[in-house]
Amino acid sequence: MPAVKPYERDYFRNPETYTYEYFYNNVLNTNKNTVAEALGIADEELLTYYNLKLDPDNNRFFFRLDPYNKRNYQELEYFTFTNLQNVIKERIDDTISDKILDDISQFNYALIFLNQSFSNTETTYLFKKISNIISLDYSVIRDVLGRFPLNSLFFSIDLFAVLNANKKLYDFFDKLLLPESQLKYLANKPFMHLNMWPHQIMALEEWLKADKKGILEMATATGKTVIGLAAISHLAQFNDNLRVLVLTHSRAILNQWRREAIDKLGIVADPDLDYNSSLFREGNFRIEFNTLQTVYKYPHLYETDLLIVDEVHHGAGKEYREALNVPCKWKMGLSATITGKGEGKNVLYSHIGKTCFKFGLSDACKKGVIPEFKLFIHKTYLAPIEDREFKDISKKIINMFDYINSTSSKRIRELSEGKFSRFDSISDFISLVKKCNYNGKRIPEEWLKLQGLIFKRRPIIHKSSPKIENAIKLAKNVGSKKKCVLFAMNIDTCENIYKALNGDINAYIVHSDLNERQKENSMREFRNCSEGVLIAPKILDEGIDIPDADVGINVSSAKTELQLVQRMGRILRKSPGKKPIFHHFVALPHTFIDSEDSFSYLNDLAWIYDITTKMGIDAQMYDPNNPEILKLEKQSEKFAYDYYFKNKKIISNDFGTINMRYIVQSISEEPKQKLIDLLDGIHGFISDSMWLKLLREAHEKQNIHENIKMVDLPNHRWLLIISGRNPRKLKEFLESYE
């Protein structure tokens, strides 16, 4: 006799409580709960049902409805989709027909199947690779992943909406419907899912023409690593058994290579392990990482197919040049520059091959890859579209979060298997709910209500622009004297800004709702004017020639890639002796939730500082003394500081894991020691500008180009925040991790 499942004992005693009617009247009834709370509960129950359909022999599921009465779940689906119509209307600019609802249901079920068959990591990499295949900018999917868990109905609807808006829905859907074996192969196959820059494509082509041997001389921050990974991707398409060895002199650089390979090639592996852990997939494909100092002793033991030597000029030294004798078919050397004409250069040429491609600093500046301009950061507030609703939801989240923490410590400890008895952040809460769902543990109803409120609030934030009054005021001032390109969040925001500007100054607008003639006219008029503002949500993706400009303004609240700044460098005018200006808005909600918004806001700032320090751009605060913003920023930093010292890491749905050990270990030994020495002379708190000055001074020997202050140290601002801006604690961190 089969074992009785967890929910069946209660079902046999009280079958009437497992009907949809009972569930609606006693749980979902929107007279008792908000729509968001009811949807949070309904979403969880539907997910449990879908999981049962995919895995009918699994006994871990706990149901609130009779799962063998299909009508119960048809009614629940109808309730969910009916109440989600307002959400769908906001996200999908289309008539909500039965076909749309049916398409969303099928799309959701396809994603549920995907989540049942693949790990979250595999699913994420699969999304990246499908995006590349169908020519979709992956950032639109990444933004959705930052808002909702993969297995929620809210995620399905938001993803459906953004794919539909980008006219890629059915291309994406078709790939999801491939046989599981093909999806599994695609998810695990090393595959470059990044759109390369023209100079990177040219570099790879020149290396391939040179019989897959030779040195690429490329300036810092021009993407040398990407070319090496692209070579791996290219060769792996023809050889499932490809073996790769990456060599360099620095362990920190090798760890970075390993993380980049995982991210850019979509290899399922733990990015937090160090370079001693090889990357591999089914078959004999393998990427190994090692130092010149180790390999030079016995190079014949490290036979490989492709040898990549980063910072290859270090291999010219008499001690380490033997490492270049590793037996291999193909060789690639990477370096900012190969100097001199003597023995060292001859050694490199004889072992790796001659220089087959050069892309120097002047080339990078001319092409806008390393743009030369000033960047101002504007700290402002978001302008939520439904402000009253937003404030009400925020207040309910704070109250319910506090209530759960104060009344459910025993339940939290039980469900977290003794790891903690209260939630320190919203991310902790979401992670535990997700884990409970996967393991078939019953989730308290209040928790599901809170989850529904959180999911309702997030899209309001993400579809909101930073307060555009400031941007409009700035654009009026600048646009009356110069040519300016303004990036907005969406078409509606574009139209609102256009209406506010038109009549006062020359204003032009370009977006996908306009026909080709209208777009061409706007672009032509802007190209021919001497001053004015061009407004667009995705001007760089319109596939049209972009006129030059003097000023760029970005008021899109969605995070854009490093490519935004690089592309802006192509657009902005490079007049002799004059640096163009780029204004970037970083926003936070007026109704602030410490445990939800602190990490996101701080990471927005950390992200833009990563970009500017890597590219040697000076970032300045536009209004550094706004008292209200400063208060919330200090509040955010204190929350992050306290959280880290309790949990030893920061985990967020928005940006992954922040761990001090990995940030410190990514600093090369000489700059790290110099930074420690510099901190000895610092007293009092460290400001942002002082921190950047210290970083650049510590790395000055690594910058071979005069007046270029590039520092490639991801997440470096978190180092400052988590040390509490205290030089003594910062020094302790630097000395603690080798």
HUDA-V439447 format. One record per pair of residues at least 24 apart in sequence whose C-alpha atoms are under 7 Angstrom apart, sorted by sequence separation. I is the first residue (numbers start at 1). GAP is how many residues later the second one is. D is the distance in Angstrom with one decimal. If there is no record, write none. Layout:
i=I gap=GAP d=D
i=I gap=GAP d=D
This chain:
i=296 gap=24 d=5.5
i=299 gap=24 d=5.5
i=302 gap=24 d=6.1
i=303 gap=24 d=4.8
i=304 gap=24 d=5.0
i=305 gap=24 d=5.1
i=306 gap=24 d=4.8
i=307 gap=24 d=4.8
i=308 gap=24 d=4.8
i=309 gap=24 d=4.8
i=310 gap=24 d=4.8
i=311 gap=24 d=4.7
i=465 gap=24 d=5.9
i=547 gap=24 d=6.6
i=548 gap=24 d=5.3
i=549 gap=24 d=5.1
i=674 gap=24 d=5.2
i=296 gap=25 d=6.9
i=303 gap=25 d=6.0
i=305 gap=25 d=6.2
i=306 gap=25 d=5.8
i=307 gap=25 d=6.3
i=308 gap=25 d=5.9
i=309 gap=25 d=6.2
i=310 gap=25 d=6.4
i=313 gap=25 d=6.3
i=472 gap=25 d=6.6
i=476 gap=25 d=6.6
i=480 gap=25 d=5.8
i=507 gap=25 d=5.7
i=508 gap=25 d=6.1
i=509 gap=25 d=5.6
i=510 gap=25 d=6.4
i=511 gap=25 d=5.8
i=546 gap=25 d=6.7
i=548 gap=25 d=5.4
i=296 gap=26 d=4.8
i=299 gap=26 d=6.0
i=300 gap=26 d=5.6
i=325 gap=26 d=6.9
i=479 gap=26 d=6.6
i=506 gap=26 d=4.5
i=507 gap=26 d=4.9
i=508 gap=26 d=4.7
i=509 gap=26 d=4.8
i=510 gap=26 d=5.1
i=511 gap=26 d=6.5
i=200 gap=27 d=6.1
i=204 gap=27 d=6.9
i=293 gap=27 d=6.4
i=296 gap=27 d=3.7
i=299 gap=27 d=4.8
i=300 gap=27 d=6.2
i=317 gap=27 d=6.9
i=324 gap=27 d=6.1
i=505 gap=27 d=6.2
i=506 gap=27 d=6.3
i=507 gap=27 d=6.1
i=508 gap=27 d=6.1
i=509 gap=27 d=6.0
i=671 gap=27 d=4.8
i=292 gap=28 d=6.0
i=295 gap=28 d=5.3
i=316 gap=28 d=4.8
i=671 gap=28 d=5.3
i=316 gap=29 d=7.0
i=476 gap=29 d=6.6
i=510 gap=29 d=7.0
i=551 gap=29 d=5.8
i=552 gap=29 d=6.4
i=553 gap=29 d=5.9
i=554 gap=29 d=6.2
i=555 gap=29 d=6.7
i=550 gap=30 d=5.2
i=551 gap=30 d=5.0
i=552 gap=30 d=4.5
i=553 gap=30 d=4.6
i=554 gap=30 d=5.0
i=555 gap=30 d=5.4
i=292 gap=31 d=5.8
i=316 gap=31 d=6.0
i=550 gap=31 d=6.8
i=551 gap=31 d=5.7
i=552 gap=31 d=6.0
i=553 gap=31 d=6.1
i=554 gap=31 d=6.2
i=229 gap=32 d=6.6
i=316 gap=32 d=6.0
i=42 gap=34 d=7.0
i=254 gap=35 d=6.3
i=115 gap=36 d=6.6
i=134 gap=37 d=6.6
i=42 gap=38 d=6.7
i=192 gap=38 d=6.1
i=598 gap=38 d=4.6
i=112 gap=39 d=6.3
i=686 gap=39 d=5.0
i=251 gap=40 d=6.9
i=685 gap=40 d=5.2
i=686 gap=40 d=6.5
i=39 gap=41 d=6.4
i=192 gap=41 d=5.7
i=250 gap=41 d=6.6
i=494 gap=41 d=6.1
i=599 gap=41 d=6.8
i=685 gap=41 d=5.4
i=686 gap=41 d=6.9
i=130 gap=42 d=6.9
i=191 gap=42 d=5.2
i=241 gap=42 d=6.2
i=242 gap=42 d=6.8
i=243 gap=42 d=5.7
i=244 gap=42 d=6.2
i=245 gap=42 d=5.9
i=246 gap=42 d=6.3
i=247 gap=42 d=6.1
i=248 gap=42 d=7.0
i=249 gap=42 d=5.2
i=494 gap=42 d=6.1
i=594 gap=42 d=6.6
i=684 gap=42 d=6.9
i=685 gap=42 d=7.0
i=190 gap=43 d=6.0
i=240 gap=43 d=6.8
i=241 gap=43 d=4.4
i=242 gap=43 d=4.8
i=243 gap=43 d=4.9
i=244 gap=43 d=4.6
i=245 gap=43 d=4.8
i=246 gap=43 d=4.8
i=247 gap=43 d=5.2
i=248 gap=43 d=5.2
i=249 gap=43 d=5.3
i=494 gap=43 d=6.8
i=240 gap=44 d=6.9
i=241 gap=44 d=4.4
i=242 gap=44 d=6.5
i=243 gap=44 d=6.0
i=244 gap=44 d=6.1
i=245 gap=44 d=5.7
i=246 gap=44 d=6.4
i=247 gap=44 d=5.4
i=248 gap=44 d=5.6
i=249 gap=44 d=6.8
i=20 gap=45 d=6.6
i=108 gap=45 d=6.7
i=240 gap=45 d=5.9
i=247 gap=45 d=6.0
i=594 gap=45 d=6.9
i=682 gap=45 d=6.5
i=18 gap=46 d=5.9
i=19 gap=46 d=5.7
i=190 gap=46 d=6.8
i=491 gap=46 d=6.3
i=18 gap=47 d=4.2
i=19 gap=47 d=6.6
i=483 gap=47 d=6.6
i=486 gap=47 d=6.9
i=490 gap=47 d=5.3
i=18 gap=48 d=5.3
i=108 gap=48 d=5.4
i=482 gap=48 d=6.8
i=483 gap=48 d=4.5
i=484 gap=48 d=6.2
i=485 gap=48 d=5.8
i=486 gap=48 d=6.0
i=487 gap=48 d=6.2
i=488 gap=48 d=6.0
i=489 gap=48 d=5.7
i=679 gap=48 d=5.8
i=482 gap=49 d=4.4
i=483 gap=49 d=5.0
i=484 gap=49 d=4.7
i=485 gap=49 d=4.9
i=486 gap=49 d=4.8
i=487 gap=49 d=5.4
i=488 gap=49 d=4.7
i=562 gap=49 d=6.2
i=400 gap=50 d=6.5
i=481 gap=50 d=5.5
i=482 gap=50 d=6.3
i=483 gap=50 d=6.0
i=484 gap=50 d=6.3
i=485 gap=50 d=6.1
i=486 gap=50 d=6.4
i=487 gap=50 d=5.3
i=480 gap=51 d=6.0
i=20 gap=52 d=5.1
i=479 gap=52 d=5.8
i=480 gap=52 d=6.1
i=663 gap=52 d=6.8
i=679 gap=52 d=6.6
i=19 gap=53 d=6.4
i=104 gap=53 d=6.8
i=397 gap=53 d=6.3
i=479 gap=53 d=4.5
i=663 gap=53 d=6.9
i=5 gap=54 d=5.8
i=479 gap=54 d=5.4
i=600 gap=54 d=6.7
i=7 gap=55 d=5.5
i=20 gap=55 d=6.9
i=676 gap=55 d=5.7
i=6 gap=56 d=6.3
i=7 gap=56 d=6.1
i=104 gap=56 d=6.9
i=397 gap=56 d=6.5
i=397 gap=57 d=6.9
i=475 gap=58 d=7.0
i=54 gap=59 d=6.8
i=245 gap=59 d=6.3
i=660 gap=59 d=6.7
i=126 gap=60 d=6.7
i=244 gap=60 d=5.8
i=393 gap=60 d=6.4
i=126 gap=61 d=4.5
i=132 gap=61 d=5.2
i=243 gap=61 d=5.4
i=244 gap=61 d=5.9
i=245 gap=61 d=6.4
i=246 gap=61 d=6.1
i=247 gap=61 d=6.1
i=248 gap=61 d=5.7
i=50 gap=62 d=7.0
i=125 gap=62 d=5.9
i=129 gap=62 d=6.9
i=243 gap=62 d=5.2
i=244 gap=62 d=4.8
i=245 gap=62 d=5.0
i=246 gap=62 d=4.8
i=247 gap=62 d=4.7
i=248 gap=62 d=5.1
i=242 gap=63 d=6.5
i=243 gap=63 d=6.5
i=244 gap=63 d=6.0
i=245 gap=63 d=6.2
i=246 gap=63 d=5.9
i=247 gap=63 d=6.3
i=248 gap=63 d=6.2
i=129 gap=64 d=5.3
i=393 gap=64 d=6.6
i=485 gap=64 d=6.7
i=122 gap=65 d=5.7
i=128 gap=65 d=6.0
i=249 gap=65 d=6.9
i=484 gap=65 d=5.4
i=110 gap=66 d=6.9
i=483 gap=66 d=4.8
i=484 gap=66 d=5.9
i=485 gap=66 d=6.4
i=486 gap=66 d=5.9
i=487 gap=66 d=6.1
i=488 gap=66 d=6.6
i=489 gap=66 d=6.7
i=91 gap=67 d=6.9
i=390 gap=67 d=6.6
i=483 gap=67 d=5.3
i=484 gap=67 d=4.6
i=485 gap=67 d=4.9
i=486 gap=67 d=4.6
i=487 gap=67 d=4.7
i=488 gap=67 d=5.3
i=489 gap=67 d=4.2
i=482 gap=68 d=6.2
i=483 gap=68 d=6.4
i=484 gap=68 d=5.6
i=485 gap=68 d=6.3
i=486 gap=68 d=5.9
i=487 gap=68 d=5.9
i=488 gap=68 d=4.9
i=489 gap=68 d=6.5
i=92 gap=69 d=5.3
i=487 gap=69 d=6.3
i=91 gap=70 d=5.5
i=194 gap=70 d=6.6
i=664 gap=70 d=6.1
i=193 gap=71 d=6.2
i=192 gap=72 d=5.9
i=193 gap=72 d=6.6
i=665 gap=72 d=6.6
i=192 gap=73 d=4.8
i=664 gap=73 d=6.5
i=665 gap=73 d=6.2
i=191 gap=74 d=4.8
i=190 gap=75 d=4.9
i=191 gap=75 d=6.5
i=190 gap=76 d=6.0
i=384 gap=76 d=6.2
i=661 gap=76 d=5.9
i=190 gap=77 d=6.0
i=384 gap=77 d=6.3
i=644 gap=78 d=6.9
i=188 gap=79 d=6.1
i=385 gap=79 d=6.4
i=188 gap=80 d=6.6
i=384 gap=80 d=5.2
i=641 gap=80 d=6.7
i=383 gap=81 d=5.8
i=641 gap=81 d=4.9
i=382 gap=82 d=6.4
i=383 gap=82 d=6.0
i=640 gap=82 d=6.8
i=382 gap=83 d=5.9
i=383 gap=83 d=5.7
i=641 gap=83 d=6.3
i=382 gap=84 d=4.2
i=383 gap=84 d=4.8
i=637 gap=84 d=6.1
i=381 gap=85 d=5.7
i=382 gap=85 d=5.2
i=380 gap=86 d=6.5
i=381 gap=86 d=5.7
i=380 gap=87 d=6.7
i=466 gap=89 d=6.0
i=465 gap=90 d=6.3
i=465 gap=91 d=5.8
i=466 gap=91 d=6.2
i=465 gap=92 d=5.3
i=616 gap=92 d=5.8
i=188 gap=93 d=6.7
i=464 gap=93 d=6.9
i=616 gap=93 d=4.6
i=616 gap=94 d=4.2
i=462 gap=95 d=6.7
i=615 gap=95 d=5.4
i=462 gap=96 d=6.5
i=614 gap=96 d=5.0
i=613 gap=97 d=5.7
i=614 gap=97 d=4.8
i=613 gap=98 d=5.3
i=614 gap=98 d=4.6
i=613 gap=99 d=6.8
i=610 gap=104 d=5.8
i=610 gap=105 d=6.5
i=43 gap=109 d=6.7
i=606 gap=109 d=6.2
i=43 gap=110 d=6.0
i=224 gap=110 d=6.7
i=606 gap=111 d=5.4
i=606 gap=112 d=6.8
i=220 gap=116 d=6.0
i=213 gap=117 d=5.7
i=214 gap=117 d=6.5
i=215 gap=117 d=5.8
i=216 gap=117 d=6.1
i=217 gap=117 d=6.2
i=218 gap=117 d=6.2
i=219 gap=117 d=4.6
i=212 gap=118 d=5.4
i=213 gap=118 d=4.7
i=214 gap=118 d=5.4
i=215 gap=118 d=4.3
i=216 gap=118 d=5.1
i=217 gap=118 d=5.1
i=218 gap=118 d=4.7
i=212 gap=119 d=6.4
i=213 gap=119 d=5.7
i=214 gap=119 d=6.2
i=215 gap=119 d=5.8
i=216 gap=119 d=6.5
i=217 gap=119 d=5.2
i=218 gap=119 d=6.7
i=466 gap=119 d=6.8
i=217 gap=120 d=5.2
i=217 gap=121 d=7.0
i=466 gap=121 d=5.4
i=215 gap=137 d=6.8
i=214 gap=138 d=5.4
i=215 gap=138 d=6.4
i=217 gap=138 d=6.9
i=213 gap=139 d=6.3
i=214 gap=139 d=4.0
i=215 gap=139 d=5.9
i=216 gap=139 d=5.9
i=213 gap=140 d=5.6
i=214 gap=140 d=5.1
i=215 gap=140 d=4.4
i=216 gap=140 d=6.1
i=217 gap=140 d=6.2
i=218 gap=140 d=5.8
i=219 gap=140 d=6.4
i=125 gap=141 d=5.0
i=214 gap=141 d=5.5
i=215 gap=141 d=5.8
i=216 gap=141 d=5.0
i=217 gap=141 d=4.8
i=218 gap=141 d=4.7
i=219 gap=141 d=5.0
i=214 gap=142 d=5.7
i=216 gap=142 d=6.1
i=217 gap=142 d=6.3
i=218 gap=142 d=5.6
i=219 gap=142 d=5.3
i=222 gap=142 d=7.0
i=122 gap=146 d=6.4
i=210 gap=146 d=6.9
i=121 gap=147 d=6.5
i=222 gap=147 d=6.6
i=207 gap=149 d=6.2
i=206 gap=150 d=6.2
i=206 gap=151 d=6.5
i=203 gap=154 d=5.8
i=426 gap=169 d=5.5
i=425 gap=170 d=4.3
i=426 gap=170 d=5.4
i=424 gap=171 d=6.9
i=425 gap=171 d=6.4
i=371 gap=195 d=6.3
i=398 gap=195 d=6.9
i=370 gap=196 d=6.4
i=369 gap=197 d=5.1
i=394 gap=197 d=6.6
i=368 gap=198 d=5.8
i=371 gap=198 d=4.5
i=368 gap=199 d=6.7
i=369 gap=200 d=6.9
i=391 gap=200 d=6.0
i=368 gap=201 d=4.3
i=368 gap=202 d=4.5
i=367 gap=203 d=6.4
i=374 gap=205 d=6.5
i=380 gap=205 d=7.0
i=382 gap=205 d=5.4
i=373 gap=206 d=4.7
i=374 gap=206 d=6.4
i=375 gap=206 d=5.8
i=376 gap=206 d=6.3
i=377 gap=206 d=6.1
i=378 gap=206 d=6.0
i=379 gap=206 d=6.1
i=380 gap=206 d=6.3
i=381 gap=206 d=4.8
i=382 gap=206 d=5.5
i=372 gap=207 d=6.2
i=373 gap=207 d=4.8
i=374 gap=207 d=4.8
i=375 gap=207 d=4.7
i=376 gap=207 d=4.8
i=377 gap=207 d=5.0
i=378 gap=207 d=4.6
i=379 gap=207 d=5.1
i=380 gap=207 d=4.9
i=381 gap=207 d=4.9
i=382 gap=207 d=5.0
i=373 gap=208 d=5.5
i=374 gap=208 d=6.2
i=375 gap=208 d=5.8
i=376 gap=208 d=6.2
i=377 gap=208 d=5.9
i=378 gap=208 d=6.0
i=379 gap=208 d=5.8
i=380 gap=208 d=6.7
i=381 gap=208 d=5.5
i=382 gap=208 d=6.9
i=377 gap=209 d=6.9
i=381 gap=209 d=6.0
i=424 gap=219 d=7.0
i=427 gap=224 d=6.9
i=427 gap=225 d=5.5
i=427 gap=226 d=6.4
i=377 gap=242 d=6.8
i=374 gap=243 d=6.7
i=375 gap=243 d=6.4
i=376 gap=243 d=5.7
i=377 gap=243 d=6.1
i=378 gap=243 d=6.3
i=373 gap=244 d=7.0
i=374 gap=244 d=6.1
i=375 gap=244 d=4.9
i=376 gap=244 d=4.9
i=377 gap=244 d=4.9
i=378 gap=244 d=5.3
i=370 gap=245 d=6.1
i=374 gap=245 d=6.7
i=375 gap=245 d=6.4
i=376 gap=245 d=5.6
i=377 gap=245 d=5.8
i=378 gap=245 d=6.7
i=376 gap=246 d=5.6
i=148 gap=307 d=6.7
i=147 gap=311 d=6.0
i=62 gap=378 d=6.2
i=60 gap=379 d=6.4
i=61 gap=379 d=4.5
i=60 gap=380 d=4.5
i=62 gap=380 d=6.2
i=221 gap=393 d=6.6
i=221 gap=394 d=6.3
i=41 gap=407 d=5.1
i=40 gap=408 d=5.2
i=41 gap=408 d=6.2
i=40 gap=409 d=5.5
i=37 gap=411 d=7.0
i=38 gap=411 d=6.5
i=40 gap=411 d=5.7
i=37 gap=412 d=4.0
i=40 gap=412 d=3.7
i=37 gap=413 d=6.6
i=39 gap=413 d=5.9
i=252 gap=413 d=6.2
i=252 gap=414 d=4.7
i=37 gap=415 d=4.8
i=252 gap=415 d=6.6
i=36 gap=416 d=4.9
i=37 gap=416 d=5.8
i=252 gap=416 d=6.2
i=36 gap=417 d=5.3
i=36 gap=420 d=6.1
i=146 gap=507 d=5.2
i=146 gap=508 d=4.4
